[in-house]
Amino acid sequence: MTEFEYNECVNNHADGLFRFIVKNLRHEEDARDIVQSSFEKLWKNRDQVEAEKSKSYLFTVGYNQMIDHIRKNKRVHLQEAFEEQTGVHYQPHAGIRKTLMEALNRLNETQKSLVMLKDYEGYSYEEIGKIMSLSESQVKVYLHRARLTLKNYLVSAENIL
């Protein structure tokens, strides 16, 4: 990959990668850090990455860094939650967007990423498989299960607006 091709990759894919990461993390600063480090890794490995495969490489690196970040934060939150009192708190829904975000948050990292890549970013099953190191059939099965989970949550009595 040449410097020109790298710059084209930055121009063409930075916004999409940022949207994907920020939708999953819901924290812009962390998303910016992950996007920046993804492009840094691409720059360091530009000799091994073909220009036409740079998007897939970039999203794979970004996805893996996002998963690492989520796992790291889960450990911190679990430790904090353990120290605090636990209890169930019901909060009325402020709207459809909040309900959708709650539904997405019920999914595990893989399912949430699949839904975001397919339904929000519009990637094909094949592209998602390459990004997430899954076979095309695994992508279809996991995505189907994620959508069923979303459907069951969204049509439950407490979530119908």
C-alpha positions in Angstrom: 0.0 0.0 0.0 1.4 3.3 -1.0 1.1 6.5 1.0 -1.4 7.8 -1.5 -3.5 4.7 -1.1 -3.3 5.0 2.7 -4.5 8.6 2.5 -7.4 7.5 0.3 -8.3 4.8 2.8 -8.3 7.4 5.6 -10.6 9.7 3.5 -12.9 6.9 2.5 -13.3 4.8 5.7 -12.6 7.0 8.8 -16.2 8.1 9.2 -17.6 4.7 8.7 -15.2 3.1 11.2 -15.9 5.9 13.7 -19.7 5.4 13.4 -19.4 1.7 13.8 -17.2 2.0 16.9 -19.1 4.9 18.6 -22.5 3.1 18.1 -21.1 0.1 20.0 -19.2 2.0 22.7 -21.5 5.0 23.0 -18.4 7.1 24.0 -16.9 9.4 21.4 -13.5 9.9 22.9 -12.9 6.1 23.3 -14.1 5.6 19.7 -11.7 8.3 18.4 -8.8 6.6 20.2 -9.7 3.2 18.7 -10.1 4.7 15.2 -6.8 6.5 15.5 -4.9 3.4 16.7 -6.6 1.3 13.9 -5.2 3.7 11.3 -1.8 3.6 13.1 -1.7 -0.2 12.9 -2.7 0.1 9.2 0.2 2.5 8.6 2.7 0.3 10.4 1.6 -2.7 8.4 0.9 -0.9 5.1 3.6 -3.0 3.3 1.7 -6.3 4.1 -1.9 -4.9 3.4 -3.2 -4.7 -0.2 -5.0 -1.4 -1.0 -8.2 -3.2 -2.1 -8.3 -5.1 1.2 -7.5 -2.1 3.4 -11.2 -1.5 4.5 -11.6 -5.1 5.7 -8.2 -4.9 7.5 -9.1 -1.6 9.1 -12.5 -2.8 10.3 -11.0 -6.0 11.6 -8.4 -4.2 13.6 -11.0 -1.7 14.9 -13.4 -4.4 15.9 -10.7 -6.3 17.8 -9.6 -3.2 19.6 -13.2 -2.3 20.4 -13.7 -5.8 21.9 -10.6 -5.5 24.0 -11.7 -2.1 25.2 -15.2 -3.5 26.1 -13.7 -6.4 28.0 -11.3 -4.2 29.9 -14.2 -1.9 30.9 -16.4 -4.8 31.9 -13.8 -5.9 34.4 -13.7 -2.4 35.9 -17.5 -2.1 36.0 -18.0 -5.5 37.5 -15.5 -4.7 40.3 -17.4 -1.4 40.9 -20.7 -3.1 40.9 -19.5 -5.7 43.3 -18.6 -3.0 45.8 -21.9 -1.2 45.5 -25.3 -2.4 46.5 -27.2 -4.3 43.8 -30.8 -3.8 43.0 -33.2 -3.7 40.1 -34.1 -0.1 39.0 -37.0 0.4 36.7 -36.9 3.6 34.6 -39.8 4.5 32.3 -38.9 4.7 28.6 -38.1 8.1 27.2 -38.7 7.1 23.7 -38.1 4.7 20.9 -34.4 5.5 20.5 -33.8 4.7 24.2 -35.8 1.4 23.8 -33.8 0.5 20.8 -30.5 1.2 22.6 -31.6 -0.9 25.5 -32.5 -3.7 23.2 -29.1 -3.5 21.5 -27.4 -3.5 24.8 -29.0 -6.8 25.7 -26.9 -8.4 22.9 -23.4 -9.7 23.5 -20.5 -7.9 21.7 -20.6 -10.2 18.7 -24.3 -10.0 18.1 -24.3 -6.2 18.6 -21.4 -5.8 16.2 -23.1 -8.0 13.6 -26.4 -6.0 13.8 -24.5 -2.7 13.5 -22.3 -3.9 10.6 -25.2 -5.4 8.6 -28.2 -3.2 9.4 -26.5 0.1 10.1 -23.4 0.1 8.0 -24.8 -2.1 5.2 -22.0 -4.6 4.8 -22.5 -7.9 3.1 -22.4 -11.2 5.0 -19.1 -12.0 3.3 -17.5 -8.6 4.3 -18.8 -9.0 7.9 -17.3 -12.5 8.0 -13.9 -11.2 7.0 -14.1 -8.3 9.5 -15.1 -10.5 12.4 -13.2 -13.7 11.4 -16.4 -15.7 11.0 -17.7 -17.9 8.2 -20.6 -16.5 6.1 -22.9 -19.1 7.6 -21.9 -18.2 11.1 -22.6 -14.6 10.4 -26.1 -15.5 9.2 -26.9 -17.7 12.1 -25.6 -15.2 14.8 -27.3 -12.3 13.1 -30.6 -14.3 13.0 -30.3 -15.1 16.7 -29.5 -11.4 17.5 -32.5 -10.2 15.6 -34.8 -12.7 17.4 -33.4 -11.4 20.7 -34.1 -7.9 19.6 -37.6 -8.8 18.4 -38.5 -10.6 21.6 -37.4 -7.6 23.7 -39.0 -5.0 21.6 -42.4 -6.7 21.4 -42.6 -7.4 25.2 -45.4 -5.7 27.0 -43.3 -3.3 28.9 -41.6 -2.0 25.8 -44.6 -1.4 23.6 -45.2 2.4 23.4 
